[in-house]
Amino acid sequence: MLKCRTVWKKLAPLARNSSTVCRYNVRRPGLNAGRTPTCVPTTHMSTGPAGGGKENLVYAVLVGVASVGAIGYTYQTLKGDQRRYDERIEELSSRPHKAAATATQPEPPAVPEPEQKAPEAEAAEPSETTAPPPGDSTPSSPKLPSHSPYLLIGGGTASFAAARSIRARDPGAKVLIVTDEPDLPYMRPPLSKELWFSDDPSVTETLRFKQWNGKERSIYFQPPSFYINPEDLDKAENGGVAVLLNKKVVHMDVRGNKVKLDDGTEISYDKCLIATGGVPRNLQVIERAGEEVMKRTTLFRKIEDFKSLDKVSRNVKSVAIVGGGFLGSELACALGRKSTETGLEVIQMFPERGNMGKVLPEYLSNWTTEKVKREGVKVIAEALVKSVAFKDDRLEISLKDGRLVKTDHIVAAVGLEPNVDLAKSAGLEVDSDFGGYRVNAELQARSNIWVAGDASCFYDIRLGRRRVEHHDHAVVSGRLAGENMTGASKPYWHQSMFWSDLGPDVGYEAIGIVDSSLPTVGVFAKATAKDTPKAATEESGTGIRSESETEDTATSPVASSAPAPTAQHKDDYGKGVIFYLQDKVVVGIILWNVFNRMPVARKIIKDGEEHADLNEVAKLFNIHED
């Protein structure tokens, strides 16, 4: 081999010259056309005397010997490298199995099925300094999509409305909803309304309920068959909507267009919607009261809260509801009706003078308070909670005026705190006055990030910047955000409404700013049998009234020809309209036991005009017709 190397050193200049001639001829195809390349005639140098002689023959022999030697050297080198490489790979591949091998039986085991590899992988878990071999990791959940064109954070009404809107405009869209709840998207209003009036003992399992009109429906927007599995989203040819349950987005990288889940998984996106809703507030005195008090306190928001409170109401003697707003009043009426059958004591306490005191004018708040009392509820008004303690297996609620209330369980219904946990990592602005993410007229917080539902703080062209926590707003804002995520570029000009039912006989719908501190004008009439929530659902066919009314618009409402009453009886609030005024302009309207007239109310607020006689305006709602 050394001799070959010596010969090659002497012949290398000749070989390079020959190679140069070959390359030169290749680069001159025009001159070489029809001629034999210069580097080819080397064969003639060894076969004939022409043009070469003995010198050429010697040259050819030496080049051949050098070539054979070089080939042999290369072969030996590669063979040695391959042997060392194989030995190294064999050594590395045997390392992770050493620990497991000592614990196995001497006889060779049968080849395991793929699902049988988990115990072995767990036993052979590498140390912190050793990287696990490919394909030999601990079992994990099904592979999740690493990218989703449309990523929706939150599994509530706004997310579902957005997903449906996206699919309507982009039929092949792939939509991934990430929710920290264990349930598919569902509607929240029945949790404090119709579900409590069900005669089905298994309602907490089926979550099916009868509306006031007797029709049965599920709390879920769609059955499980509507959705596709998250792990199948990437390969779904026609797209679809997938829901990733029990996962929480804990970090947003807006520059990288990706999010991180609480289990460390990262998912990138093209367009993202934040619809995280809110979390129920609690009283600080309850939070400071200790573990025993907290264990006996319900913050009502989700399906699991409904199930828990239903179970509690069957096993305790007394429940105290703290809060006189929509949720507190609905739960008080619902549990109050159950008390007539089970003997459950239901207490409702609030700091206002009357029920719904922050929303309704005083006279109507007082009437509502009496209505709640007739439902079997013990009402404690002007109640400011000073402290809560657990004594003798009961909760003691001390009020600031010295009153003491004893109960077994507390339901805190004192409002909602918008969930803005992602604001810091995403660099999104939170409104200091109303809370929630500040968005523009198209519900955008950033160029490819939208916000809808309870967590959005939007600018109302009629009423200024607002944040709304109602079902109708979640439906419409979610729908609009979904449209804008597909390029619609529509502004949010909708005046959302909300409704509340105190059982099947009394209900109201409201729109705009309804604040009892504003001047109000109420016009009432005598109610008939059709002026109830039950009758309204029979006419509309749905208990979620905003789902039907939001599609309608009012262009030229026709006023009733019946004259307005000149006087009102003190307690005659069967049905009516309450106008809320700012600078003599109507900014809010409550329809009291008046249904299917919300488009008219919406147009009045949209017009923003002063009205000399609101009795005439009330005629637009036909409240004086029998």
Summary of the structure (lengths in Angstrom):
residues: 626
radius of gyration: 38.6
end to end distance: 116.3
largest distance: 136.6
contacts: 1931
relative contact order: 0.09
helix: 36%
strand: 22%
